[in-house]
Amino acid sequence: MDKAKRAFRSFLCTCLALGMFLLGPGRMPYAKAANIEDLQDEYNQLEQQIAANKKKLNAIASDMENQQAYIDTLNAQVEATQKQADVLQERIGLLNSDISSLNRQIESLNTKITQTQAKADDQQKQIEETFELLKKRMRAMYMSGGGTQLAFLLEAGDFETFLTRTELLRGVAKHDTELANQLSEELEEFNKLIKSMEADKASLQTQQETLVARKKDVQASAQQLSAKEDEINENVQKTNSYIQQLDKNSSAYRSQMKKLQADRDEIDAKIAAYIREHASSSGNSGSSSNSGGSPSSASSSQGTTSKYLLWPLPGFHQITSYFGPRDLAGYTYHYGIDISGSGVYGHDIVAAESGTVLLAQTDKSWGKFILIDHGNGMLTRYAHCSKLLVSQGDKVTRGQVIAKVGDTGNVTGPHLHFEVYEGDQRYNPLNYLDPKDYK
């Protein structure tokens, strides 16, 4: 490589170094970061409340005369832990939103960097071509000697020729100046491109590092959530055990049953509201009340060629509690069917139809549950699971294993509670299932 080429490469390196030196640290692109911090503050406050409840529980655990106080404290513990789980769910939602935004920004930056690199490559090629022309001019002037231009003028035979040659030399000088100016402008433009690209690369690296941190935060929050869900279920079962020790005719027992019903009604109302806001089609969403009536057409609402929904618990076909009025464990109406049998715990629960998971979470009443949106206003819910195998937003297919049978939430034993929604109202699942599947 000749001296001029090495000089040019050295100049490019200087440009790159200068561009990197001038870059400052990128700013964090998280408008929601304050919200995440607020959620953490709320979580910490609830943690203090839970710690205080544990001390109280330990203090009165052996005093049977304070059984009511113990149950009340357990209920408070469940409430606080449920709120912590809700905070973690919201935190995960915010983090996932940030991750989606980051992925879009990273994709945009990668595209921009690729485009800038292409422009820089073209600019470098143009610079090299201009530089070669200028070198040829300088080499020609050097080889011709210093007096060449003067001799060229003096050799003119007449004044008119002299003037013509003078104008010609002026044109040559002007061309050389323009060539030098062009090279300077091209180098300046190239430098700008390099600085812009390095700034984008620095920003990209910052975004990627933050993306990794956010994903780790989601994983940690998910682990915390799982632990809180287990804690909720443990305390709910402990509460139920103490409630069953109460006199069934006592006001304390009736008060607890009333609370269980109120808790379930509140949760069901929230789910109905969520369906009205988020389901793909709200069907009968004109009313938020539950209904025991029959839908006009089961198959048309399913959006499938199958006449019936698929039986959700393969291998177990015994219905232990039907849809309709009942007086069991304090609940006055049963809005689904319970499917159970010997050894049912841990068995596969499958999606009754293809769709999108609208909810996959845990609460103190229904335990771990899944709500699937099948389109055309139809949804199905699977409650009291021991384990959820899908997450909110997942696409599922008919017959896909989505959960395991359990006894989480307010239950007396392991079973699957199965519901069918049209819009925000629930209907008897037997209207949608093949009669051959149940007994």
C-alpha positions, 0 to 999 in steps of 0.5 A: 500500500502506497503512502497516500493510501496509508495516509487516507486509512490513518485519517479514517481511523482518526475520524472513527476515534473522534466519533467514539470519543464524542459519544455520551452514555445513552438514556434509559428509554423507560417512561414506565420505570417510575410505575415499576418503582411504585409497585415495588414500594407497594410490594414492600409495604405489603411484605411488612404487613405480612410479617406483622400477621405472621407474628400475630398468628404465632402468638395466638396459634395455640389459643383455641379460644382465639380461633376466630381471631386466628381465622381473621388474621389468616384471611388478612394474610391471604388478602395481603399475599393476594395483593402482592401477587397482583402487584407482581402480575402488574410488574410483569405486565409492565416489564413485558411491555418494556421488553416489546418496546425495546425489541422494536427499538433494537430492530429499528436501530439495526436497520438504521445501522445497516443503512448507514453502513451502506451509505458509508461504504458508498461514501468511502468508495467516492472518497477513494476515487476523488483522492486518486484523481487528485493524486494523479493531478499532483503527480503530473504537476510534479513530473512536468517541473515547476516552469512548465506552465510559464513555458506553455504561455511564452511559447504562444505565437501571438497574443490571442494564443497567449490569452487562450492558453492563460484561460486554459491554465485558469480552468485547470487550476480551478478544476484542481481547487474544486477537486480538493474541495470536493474531497474535503466535503466528502471526508466531512460527510463520511465523518458524519456518517461514521459518528452517527453510526457509532452513536447508534451502535452505542445506543443499541448496546445500551438497549440490548444490555437493558433488555437482558436486565428486563428479561432477568427481572421478569424471570425473578418476578415470575419466581416470586409470583409462583412462591406467592401463589403457593403461599396463598393456597397454603393459607387458604387451605389452612383457613378452610381447615379452621373454618370447618372446625367452627360450629356450623350453626354459629354466627362465626361460621355463617359470617365466614361463608358469607365472606367466601361468597362475597370474595368469589362474587367480587372476583367473578365480577372482575373477570366479567369486566375483563372479558368485556374489555379484552375478549375478541367478541363480547357476545352477550356483553350487554349485561354483566350478570351471570345466567343459567339459561341456554344459549341460542346455538352452541356450535355457532358460537364455537367458531369450529366445525365440531358440533361439541366442545372437547371434553376437558379432562380425558380419562375422567368423566364423573361430574361431582357438582352440576351447574345451578343452585346449590348450598355447598361450602357457603356458595349459593350457585354453581356456574360450572361443572366439577369433574373428578374421580379417584386419583384425578390429582395431577392429570392433564387438562386440555383446551376444549377448543382452539383459542387465545389464553386471556388469563392465566393466574391465581386467586384465593377463591379459584386458585390457579385458573385459565380463561381461553378466548375462542372467538365469536364471544365464546370463552372457557375457564379451567379452575383449581389447577395444580399447575398452569402450562400456558401463559396469558397471550399464548395460542392454544389448539383444541386438545392441547394440554394446558394445565394439571388437575389440583385443589388450589383455592377454596375447594374440598378436594382435587377436581376440575371446575369447568365453565363456558362463557358467552360474552360475560355470562356463564352457561351450563357447560353440558349444553356444549359438551357431547353427552357421551362424555359424561355420566 
